[in-house]
Amino acid sequence: QAKKEEQKAKIIVFLQEKGRITNDEAQEALAVSDATAERYLDEMEKEGKVVQQGVQKGTFYTLK
């Protein structure tokens, strides 16, 4: 659980620096699988921390 929160905190930092993040960028930044990156981003969206923009290939996330 602590590791997951740490990873999600890294996503927030990335977003603060870059303004947006894709699933691929999250995978690369955290060195996790596609499914794991997607799960983190989905959880963060449900927590109201990020907003998903677009669908499928063009999807990216921004801070709420």
Steps between C-alpha positions, in 0.01 A plus 500: 500500500778745589678423172180566305453840670865581426447416132184712486691789660757471217218533247385821675855643484523411131166673439611811689812518282353405162130584530382166359594133493412204280480138609826435308678783683372371835629150414840640411527738796403232753649194325169314526282302259225648285233348727661640817535850355137488388386383845688784673357759262147359537529505880629857493208600278252343746677684786446826312871571454518475121265540205504270197494682166416318179457132428714210376828603330460872568431466871696708747450615857523842660485619860153582623 
